[in-house]
Amino acid sequence: MSEIALARINSFASTTTRADFVPPSEQLITLTIGQLQEMIVQAVQRAIQPLQDEVMQLRAILDLQDEKIVVLEATEEHDVNRICLDIAHDRQRISKLETRPTTPAPAAAPRGEKTIARIAKIEEVLKSRGPTTLKQLEHILKISPKEMNRLLVKLDMRRYELHARPGDAREKVIRLKVQIR
């Protein structure tokens, strides 16, 4: 029985293996040059399309970064200019502080005879009448408001006190300061 089975297997193999059989991977096909070129172009396009997409994305990122760089450079230039200006102002303030005298300069003494006489008259009026408005003093001294302002600058403010009238801040009152002995 084994001989029959062996004979059948051998006869089956001879009928299935033909001399003209070619496996599918080795079969020949016929293409024109145009078809071959078209297939190659399509294959290349499919292969490089992801790379082209990536290049486009990278270019978009570069454009955004270029815009950010321009904005940052403008901001940096503005900040540098502001800082330089601040430094210059600080140097000016420091030099003013360094050159400022440590003790205040004494008030300039009145020079003219009229000024000395007017200051004496103001002191006399303030001693006799007490606090007086600047308008009243102008009338008493027979001087203009402009001259009164010049005279106030000459007064020794350690001895006199100038303040707004209570109830009417527009009117100024001058009085002698209290002297402690």
Secondary structure, DSSP 8 states (H G I E B T S, - for coil): -HHHHHHHHHHHHHHH--TT---GGG------HHHHHHHHHHHHHHHHHHHHHHHHHHHHHHHHHHHHHHHHHHHHHHHHHHHHHHHHHHHHHHHHHHHS-SS--------SHHHHHHHHHHHHHHHHH-SEEHHHHHHHHT--HHHHHHHHHHS-TTTEEEEEETTEEEEEEEEE-----
